[in-house]
Amino acid sequence: MTQTLPPFSCTMSPNMPELLWELGGTLALTTYQAGKVIFISALNKDEIIQLPRQYDKAMGLAVKGDKLAVATKNEVQVLASSRALAVNYGDKPGMYDALYLPRATYYSGEIDLHDMGWGTEGLWAVNTRFSCLSIIDDNFSFRNKWTPSFITDQTPDDRCHLNGMAMLNGKPKYVTALGTTNAPKAWRENIQQGGVLIDVDTKEIVVKGLPMPHSPRIYDGKLYLLCSATGQVIQADPATGKYHEVTKLQGFLRGMCKKGDILFVGLSKLRQNASTFRDLPIARESIFCGMVAIHLPSGNQVGFIKYENSVEEIYDVQFLDGFRRPGIMNTLREDHRKALVTDTDAYWSSPEPENGMQN
């Protein structure tokens, strides 16, 4: 008799707990297919624990200090961590070293937000449906701040599948798109060679012919991105328009973060029933969903986490530095309403007496 695995079962390389423990933080990932934000923490050098929380179609994550922003199907939720409240949270006080609490919800509507990042003007987001970079705003669904030169109209029809954003000095510096097309979903016509990297400041296309580029990131003055269709992690040179392969992985790549010399890259399975994906070069290989750790100086793969069930697609991966085991509360349960945080103190509220009077 075959034993049924519990939800979110995964296997991993023996060194992953020690690797995470030595790095002193937690991995945060989004899986829009399963509708979850998942924290992956090392309990010690031998054990890893996961904490999934429900977020409808969770996509881009933005991390800045104690703040975390999550893009969902219709909203952007901003959370902030409290170490003081974490001490007395849950059935086992002291289990968490920080607790992410909802602080604001922006009702953006269904605009298909992808990468996000905190900047000097606020929270930036790649607005894929409207083919622009936007600022999350409390007056409108979004504020359009930048549009590629080849997009002529601000309409909700995903003309080029703008998706990735690399931040530099508090502003977006580079973006990726799956095409330079200017008609609804026309980017699908050339997904294997139509991808581009664009300089935000000049609007110049600096690298062409990329196979479904995602997740551009600037680390130590160098630009890295993922070629999802081929499973390549690449380093690009915007000055020459050329790039070289850092390593190649067995998966559809999206989501990348760095801590120390280690790159963490998200891998997804392909949607076998989707014509957009079944003809990709990566479809001919044995692929899995999870994360791979790469030693960046050498390009060697030094660890992995592989999901056996529940999770088939990963969008974003971020590192929560300094939080060995954080908790997270969404707005689906009432618990978060009991958390009272000021700029100096934090409390868990007590229920009002039943016969109490309120003015």
TARA-V303410 format. One record per run of one state. SS is the DSSP state (~ for helix, > for strand, _ for the rest). FROM is the first residue (numbers start at 1). LEN is the number of residues. If there is no record, write none. Layout:
ss	from	len
SS	FROM	LEN
SS	FROM	LEN
This chain:
ss	from	len
_	1	9
>	10	3
_	13	3
~	16	8
_	24	1
>	25	7
_	32	4
>	36	7
_	43	5
>	48	7
_	55	6
>	61	4
_	65	2
>	67	5
_	72	4
>	76	7
~	83	4
_	87	11
>	98	9
_	107	6
>	113	7
_	120	2
>	122	6
_	128	4
>	132	4
_	136	7
>	143	5
_	148	14
>	162	7
_	169	2
>	171	7
_	178	8
~	186	5
_	191	4
>	195	5
_	200	5
>	205	6
_	211	2
>	213	7
_	220	2
>	222	6
_	228	4
>	232	6
_	238	4
>	242	7
_	249	3
>	252	8
_	260	2
>	262	7
_	269	6
~	275	4
_	279	2
~	281	4
_	285	5
>	290	6
_	296	4
>	300	8
_	308	9
>	317	5
_	322	4
>	326	3
_	329	5
~	334	5
>	339	3
_	342	4
>	346	3
_	349	11
